Amino acid sequence: MKEDDRITAERLTRDTRLCYERFKQENPDIVKTQNEAAKEWLLNPERIDSIAKAITQLIFRDGPIEDVHGKSKTLDDKAMKEINIYMVNHIAGLLSYIHAGNWVQLVALVEYFKQYCNDWNPAEPETSVIDFLFYEQLRLKKT
C-alpha cells in the first residue's frame, strides 16, 4: 500500500479501530472464541483454493505487477492468467503441505531457496491492507 493510500485508509478506519480495541479490552473471551473459530476456518483443507486465490490477489495481483501488466505489450491477459494460475497453484501447494504437517519438506524448500535471496533487503511485514480490509468490514455503513 502506498503511503498516501495508507494515510487515507487509517483516517477512514480510525474510529472503527478505536471501537474494536475497546471491544477487545472489554470482551477478551469473545475475541478469543472468534479468533479460535477463524483459525479453525482457515485450517480447513477445503478452504485451500479460496485462501490461495486471496493470497495471490493480495501479494501479487494487486501489487506492482498490475502496473506492469497495464503498461506492457508483452504481458498480456493470457500471460497474466498463466502467472496467476502458477501463483495460486504454488500457494495452494504450500498450504496443503502446512495442513498435512510436512514441515521437513517446507524447511528444505526454505533452505534451498534462501541461497538465491540472501542479498535481498530484510523482510518487513506489511499488514496495512489486511488491517484496512478488516476494519473496513467492521465499519458501520451509512444507509
GIPE-V591040 format. One record per pair of residues at least 6 apart in sequence whose ideal C-beta (glycine too) atoms are under 8 Angstrom apart, sorted by sequence separation. I is the first residue (numbers start at 1). J is the second residue. If there is no record, write none. Layout:
# GIPE-V591040
I;J
I;J
This chain:
# GIPE-V591040
41;47
69;75
10;17
24;31
68;75
1;9
23;31
97;105
98;106
42;51
97;106
69;80
94;106
65;80
65;83
60;83
61;84
60;84
60;87
56;84
56;87
56;88
53;88
56;91
52;88
55;91
52;89
49;88
52;91
51;91
52;92
49;92
52;95
48;92
51;95
48;95
48;96
45;96
48;99
45;99
43;99
62;129
58;129
58;130
17;131
20;135
13;131
17;135
20;138
9;128
13;132
16;135
19;138
12;132
16;136
6;128
9;131
10;132
13;135
16;138
9;132
13;136
16;139
12;136
15;139
16;140
1;126
13;139
1;128
9;136
12;139
1;129
1;132
